[in-house]
Amino acid sequence: MTNSFHTVTVEKAAEAYVLSRGRVRFLSMAQAIRTIRTLMSACKATERELEELLAAASFVHACPFDTKTADGVEPRLHS
């Protein structure tokens, strides 16, 4: 038996995270970034790049999000 692992890109991980949130009131950008960093420890994307990927996926799937990231930027809701 052969074990095969599919490569997951950061873009796909961001989209999967947004979709996994379902119909939440809003997506926490800081929590999303922490989750991706935990699951993809080798990820070399910057906080800003992850935020942009998550924002794009949120817009596509009509999921409102806050912009408070790990760097402590004040939250603003976007939808």
Z-matrix of the N, CA and C atoms (Angstrom, degrees):
N
C 1 1.446
C 2 1.527 1 108.50
N 3 1.300 2 115.62 1 137.00
C 4 1.460 3 121.63 2 -179.13
C 5 1.519 4 109.72 3 -107.76
N 6 1.311 5 115.71 4 134.01
C 7 1.459 6 120.53 5 174.22
C 8 1.514 7 108.23 6 -93.23
N 9 1.313 8 117.11 7 129.49
C 10 1.465 9 119.30 8 177.50
C 11 1.515 10 108.96 9 -123.93
N 12 1.286 11 114.72 10 138.31
C 13 1.458 12 121.70 11 179.16
C 14 1.517 13 108.14 12 -118.49
N 15 1.293 14 115.66 13 132.05
C 16 1.453 15 120.08 14 178.06
C 17 1.516 16 109.18 15 -88.96
N 18 1.304 17 115.69 16 142.03
C 19 1.449 18 120.82 17 178.05
C 20 1.521 19 109.05 18 -75.02
N 21 1.313 20 115.86 19 131.34
C 22 1.464 21 121.29 20 178.05
C 23 1.522 22 107.36 21 -111.42
N 24 1.321 23 115.80 22 124.37
C 25 1.461 24 119.64 23 177.75
C 26 1.517 25 109.80 24 -84.41
N 27 1.297 26 116.10 25 161.42
C 28 1.469 27 120.47 26 177.43
C 29 1.524 28 109.57 27 -62.78
N 30 1.319 29 116.84 28 -37.84
C 31 1.465 30 120.85 29 178.76
C 32 1.527 31 111.04 30 -60.09
N 33 1.342 32 116.03 31 -45.31
C 34 1.463 33 120.41 32 179.09
C 35 1.529 34 111.08 33 -66.92
N 36 1.325 35 117.03 34 -37.06
C 37 1.464 36 120.49 35 178.10
C 38 1.527 37 110.50 36 -64.19
N 39 1.334 38 116.60 37 -41.03
C 40 1.470 39 120.45 38 178.68
C 41 1.518 40 110.53 39 -63.24
N 42 1.322 41 116.43 40 -45.46
C 43 1.461 42 119.95 41 179.34
C 44 1.525 43 111.42 42 -64.50
N 45 1.325 44 116.70 43 -41.76
C 46 1.463 45 120.74 44 178.98
C 47 1.529 46 110.57 45 -62.39
N 48 1.334 47 117.24 46 -39.15
C 49 1.460 48 120.29 47 179.18
C 50 1.529 49 110.41 48 -63.46
N 51 1.332 50 116.46 49 -45.61
C 52 1.474 51 120.46 50 179.37
C 53 1.523 52 109.64 51 -60.40
N 54 1.317 53 117.15 52 -46.40
C 55 1.470 54 120.51 53 179.82
C 56 1.519 55 111.80 54 -64.16
N 57 1.321 56 117.49 55 -32.85
C 58 1.468 57 120.36 56 -178.73
C 59 1.528 58 112.31 57 -70.65
N 60 1.287 59 117.23 58 -19.59
C 61 1.462 60 120.81 59 -179.35
C 62 1.515 61 112.22 60 -75.90
N 63 1.318 62 117.63 61 -15.73
C 64 1.460 63 120.55 62 178.46
C 65 1.516 64 111.15 63 62.17
N 66 1.296 65 115.99 64 -137.78
C 67 1.467 66 121.01 65 -178.19
C 68 1.524 67 109.71 66 -101.83
N 69 1.297 68 116.46 67 65.16
C 70 1.461 69 120.70 68 176.71
C 71 1.520 70 109.31 69 -79.96
N 72 1.316 71 116.17 70 164.24
C 73 1.463 72 120.37 71 178.48
C 74 1.518 73 110.37 72 -61.55
N 75 1.318 74 116.09 73 -44.83
C 76 1.462 75 121.63 74 172.88
C 77 1.515 76 109.51 75 -161.25
N 78 1.310 77 115.58 76 157.91
C 79 1.453 78 121.87 77 179.28
C 80 1.521 79 108.75 78 -91.49
N 81 1.312 80 116.97 79 130.53
C 82 1.456 81 121.91 80 176.74
C 83 1.522 82 108.66 81 -84.27
N 84 1.332 83 116.44 82 112.37
C 85 1.457 84 121.62 83 -178.72
C 86 1.535 85 110.69 84 -61.09
N 87 1.319 86 117.38 85 -41.72
C 88 1.469 87 120.97 86 -179.54
C 89 1.522 88 111.03 87 -62.34
N 90 1.336 89 116.85 88 -44.07
C 91 1.467 90 120.88 89 179.28
C 92 1.522 91 110.62 90 -65.86
N 93 1.316 92 117.19 91 -40.38
C 94 1.464 93 121.15 92 179.50
C 95 1.530 94 110.81 93 -62.13
N 96 1.330 95 116.66 94 -44.29
C 97 1.464 96 120.90 95 179.70
C 98 1.528 97 110.57 96 -64.83
N 99 1.331 98 116.86 97 -42.99
C 100 1.475 99 120.18 98 177.92
C 101 1.532 100 110.77 99 -60.46
N 102 1.328 101 116.24 100 -41.98
C 103 1.463 102 120.66 101 -179.18
C 104 1.522 103 111.05 102 -63.84
N 105 1.324 104 116.81 103 -46.50
C 106 1.466 105 119.94 104 179.64
C 107 1.527 106 110.48 105 -63.25
N 108 1.330 107 117.10 106 -42.04
C 109 1.474 108 120.36 107 178.73
C 110 1.536 109 110.94 108 -63.08
N 111 1.327 110 117.53 109 -36.25
C 112 1.462 111 121.30 110 179.02
C 113 1.526 112 110.97 111 -68.61
N 114 1.326 113 116.18 112 -45.66
C 115 1.464 114 120.69 113 -176.84
C 116 1.525 115 112.95 114 -76.74
N 117 1.320 116 116.17 115 -28.19
C 118 1.470 117 120.87 116 -177.58
C 119 1.530 118 108.37 117 -124.25
N 120 1.301 119 116.14 118 69.27
C 121 1.465 120 120.67 119 -173.81
C 122 1.527 121 113.55 120 -61.23
N 123 1.315 122 118.37 121 -22.59
C 124 1.466 123 121.52 122 179.30
C 125 1.529 124 112.64 123 -86.61
N 126 1.324 125 116.98 124 1.47
C 127 1.471 126 121.49 125 -178.19
C 128 1.528 127 110.20 126 -62.79
N 129 1.313 128 116.06 127 127.59
C 130 1.458 129 121.23 128 -179.07
C 131 1.529 130 112.65 129 -102.58
N 132 1.318 131 117.30 130 4.92
C 133 1.465 132 121.02 131 179.14
C 134 1.525 133 110.14 132 -66.28
N 135 1.324 134 115.90 133 144.80
C 136 1.461 135 120.55 134 177.94
C 137 1.523 136 109.36 135 -76.53
N 138 1.334 137 115.98 136 166.78
C 139 1.468 138 120.38 137 176.59
C 140 1.532 139 109.87 138 -57.44
N 141 1.316 140 115.91 139 -43.03
C 142 1.472 141 121.36 140 -178.94
C 143 1.529 142 111.09 141 -63.07
N 144 1.326 143 117.46 142 -42.32
C 145 1.463 144 120.54 143 178.99
C 146 1.527 145 111.26 144 -64.46
N 147 1.321 146 116.55 145 -42.25
C 148 1.469 147 119.71 146 177.09
C 149 1.520 148 110.90 147 -63.54
N 150 1.324 149 116.12 148 -41.99
C 151 1.464 150 120.17 149 178.43
C 152 1.529 151 110.72 150 -60.03
N 153 1.327 152 117.39 151 -42.53
C 154 1.465 153 121.00 152 179.31
C 155 1.523 154 111.81 153 -65.31
N 156 1.335 155 117.23 154 -41.19
C 157 1.465 156 120.82 155 177.94
C 158 1.524 157 111.25 156 -63.67
N 159 1.321 158 116.24 157 -44.04
C 160 1.469 159 120.61 158 179.23
C 161 1.524 160 111.28 159 -66.56
N 162 1.317 161 117.13 160 -39.58
C 163 1.469 162 120.63 161 178.47
C 164 1.524 163 110.32 162 -63.30
N 165 1.317 164 117.05 163 -43.79
C 166 1.460 165 120.61 164 179.29
C 167 1.531 166 111.07 165 -61.36
N 168 1.329 167 116.62 166 -45.27
C 169 1.467 168 120.34 167 178.87
C 170 1.527 169 110.73 168 -64.78
N 171 1.322 170 117.00 169 -36.48
C 172 1.461 171 121.27 170 178.90
C 173 1.524 172 111.05 171 -65.27
N 174 1.328 173 116.52 172 -42.05
C 175 1.462 174 120.03 173 178.18
C 176 1.522 175 110.80 174 -63.59
N 177 1.320 176 117.33 175 -45.24
C 178 1.463 177 121.92 176 -179.08
C 179 1.527 178 110.97 177 -59.64
N 180 1.319 179 116.93 178 -38.73
C 181 1.465 180 121.10 179 -175.36
C 182 1.528 181 113.11 180 -102.41
N 183 1.333 182 116.25 181 14.86
C 184 1.471 183 122.40 182 175.80
C 185 1.526 184 112.58 183 53.08
N 186 1.307 185 115.91 184 46.06
C 187 1.460 186 121.61 185 179.25
C 188 1.530 187 108.79 186 -111.48
N 189 1.334 188 118.96 187 112.49
C 190 1.462 189 119.86 188 179.09
C 191 1.529 190 110.96 189 -63.68
N 192 1.323 191 116.63 190 149.28
C 193 1.461 192 120.87 191 -178.42
C 194 1.516 193 110.92 192 -142.45
N 195 1.318 194 115.67 193 156.78
C 196 1.459 195 120.14 194 172.86
C 197 1.527 196 107.80 195 -95.91
N 198 1.304 197 116.57 196 167.27
C 199 1.470 198 119.03 197 -178.86
C 200 1.513 199 112.15 198 -113.14
N 201 1.321 200 117.88 199 16.44
C 202 1.462 201 119.94 200 177.26
C 203 1.522 202 108.77 201 -78.45
N 204 1.312 203 115.78 202 115.88
C 205 1.454 204 120.52 203 -179.16
C 206 1.523 205 109.37 204 -108.31
N 207 1.294 206 115.44 205 -175.53
C 208 1.462 207 120.77 206 -178.11
C 209 1.524 208 112.45 207 -62.65
N 210 1.340 209 117.16 208 -21.42
C 211 1.464 210 119.17 209 -179.46
C 212 1.523 211 112.79 210 -80.63
N 213 1.346 212 117.42 211 0.71
C 214 1.458 213 121.44 212 173.05
C 215 1.510 214 115.77 213 85.34
N 216 1.320 215 118.35 214 17.27
C 217 1.454 216 120.61 215 177.18
C 218 1.518 217 108.72 216 -63.62
N 219 1.317 218 117.02 217 139.91
C 220 1.458 219 120.96 218 -178.54
C 221 1.517 220 111.35 219 -59.32
N 222 1.318 221 117.58 220 141.04
C 223 1.469 222 120.58 221 -177.93
C 224 1.532 223 112.04 222 -72.69
N 225 1.327 224 114.84 223 140.77
C 226 1.459 225 123.02 224 170.16
C 227 1.526 226 105.04 225 -136.52
N 228 1.303 227 117.06 226 138.02
C 229 1.456 228 120.07 227 -179.70
C 230 1.517 229 109.80 228 -89.83
N 231 1.338 230 116.42 229 136.23
C 232 1.452 231 122.65 230 177.66
C 233 1.507 232 107.46 231 -126.25
N 234 1.313 233 116.00 232 140.50
C 235 1.464 234 119.41 233 175.68
C 236 1.504 235 111.17 234 -140.86
